[in-house]
Amino acid sequence: MKKNILVLYYTQSGQLEDIVRNIAQPFENKNSKYEVTYYNIQLKEDFPFPWPGDVFFNTFPESYLQIPSEILPPPDEVLNRKFDLIIFGYQVWYLTPSIPTISFLKSKYAEGILKDTPVVTVSGTRNMWMLSQEKLKVYLKDLKTPLVGNIALVDRHDNYTSVLTILRWMTTGKKEKSGVLPAAGVSDEEIAGSAKYGTIIEKHLSEHTLSDLQPELVKNGAVEIRAFLVRVEKVGNKIFTVWSNLIIRKKEKRPLLIKFFKVYLMAAIWIISPIVLVLHLLTTPIFWFKRKKQREYLQGINLK
C-alpha cells in the first residue's frame, strides 16, 4: 500500500514552493511507494506580490499578534485523506509565522489534517526564523501534531546585504543580482540541493525511524544557528510586542503609527542591530556554554 505524503505551504514569490518541491522530489522518484499531494494555502483575500507602497508594513500588527484571515477550504483530496507524513513549508513575517500560515493553523481544517500526523517543518527566510519556529511548535503541540524534523534554509549573505536585497525583491519582484547587490533569498544551488533532505526524510519514514530524523538533518546542514541573530530576535520580540499592541489599540492613528514603525524598524536594523552585535561579541567568553546549549536546543524539535 502506498504511503500518502502531504506537501503543505504558502508562497508568494515561488521560492518556498521550489524548496518544498525539491525536498519532496525523492518521494516523487519512488512513486510506486508514495502518493504525493500538494496543498498551497489560499486566502480568501490574498496579499499582493510585489508589495506596493507600505502595504507590507501595514500587515505588521496582525502578523505579530497572529490575527488570522479567512482561508479558502482545502481541496477534498486533502480533507478526505489520512497522510503518513506532512512537509509543512512556511514563511516568517515579523519574527512570526506568516498570516497565511497562522490563518491555516487557526482554521477549522487544521486539526483534521494535522492531528497525529508526523510533520517536518520547512522555512525559507532571510535569516531570522528561530523564535518563529518556537511559536509554530506551540501550535503543533496544541493540535496534537508530532514534530519530527525541521529544515531552515536562509540567505547566506551578511545581515545588511540581505536587508537591501530582500527589500528590492519585495517591492520590485526582482530576485536576481543587480548592480552591486547579489541575488536575494536562498541561493538557487541551495534550493536545488535541498533534495538531499528529502532523501534523508524518506529513508527514516520507510525505516520507521522518524524519531531519529532531526539529528541527521542537522548533521547534513539543515539548521544553522547564529547566536547573534537569536539575541536580535529576542530584543525584536519585546519591541514588536509594544508596537503591535499600540497600533491595534490606536486604530484612528494607525496610518501615522505604521509610518513611525517603518522608520523605527529601519533605524533598528541599521543602528541598534550593530550595537547588539558588538555587545554579543564582547560577552561571548562569558556566555559561551549558555549559547552552546541554546544552539543545541534551537537545532532540535522539542518544545521547552
KAMO-V145855 format. One record per residue. BURIAL is b if it has 16 or more other ideal C-beta (glycine too) atoms within 10 Angstrom, else e. Layout:
{{BURIAL} {BURIAL}}
This chain:
{{e} {e} {b} {b} {b} {b} {b} {b} {b} {b} {b} {b} {b} {e} {b} {b} {b} {b} {b} {b} {b} {b} {b} {b} {b} {b} {b} {e} {e} {e} {e} {e} {e} {b} {b} {b} {b} {b} {b} {b} {b} {e} {b} {e} {e} {e} {b} {e} {e} {e} {b} {e} {e} {e} {e} {b} {e} {b} {b} {b} {b} {b} {b} {b} {b} {b} {e} {b} {b} {e} {b} {e} {e} {b} {e} {e} {e} {b} {e} {e} {e} {e} {b} {b} {b} {b} {b} {b} {b} {b} {b} {b} {b} {b} {b} {b} {b} {b} {b} {b} {b} {b} {b} {b} {b} {e} {b} {e} {e} {b} {e} {e} {b} {b} {e} {e} {b} {b} {b} {b} {b} {b} {b} {b} {b} {b} {b} {b} {b} {b} {b} {b} {b} {e} {b} {b} {b} {e} {b} {b} {e} {e} {b} {e} {b} {e} {b} {b} {b} {b} {b} {b} {b} {b} {b} {e} {b} {e} {b} {e} {e} {b} {b} {e} {b} {b} {e} {b} {b} {b} {e} {e} {e} {e} {b} {e} {e} {e} {e} {e} {b} {b} {b} {b} {b} {b} {b} {e} {e} {b} {b} {e} {e} {b} {b} {b} {b} {b} {e} {b} {b} {b} {e} {b} {b} {e} {e} {e} {e} {b} {e} {e} {b} {b} {e} {b} {b} {b} {e} {e} {e} {b} {b} {e} {b} {e} {b} {b} {b} {b} {b} {b} {b} {e} {e} {b} {b} {e} {e} {b} {e} {e} {b} {b} {e} {e} {b} {e} {e} {e} {e} {e} {e} {b} {e} {e} {b} {b} {e} {e} {b} {e} {e} {e} {b} {e} {e} {b} {e} {e} {e} {b} {b} {e} {e} {b} {e} {e} {e} {b} {e} {e} {e} {e} {e} {e} {e} {e} {e} {e} {b} {e} {e} {b} {b} {e} {e} {b} {b} {e} {b} {e} {e} {e}}
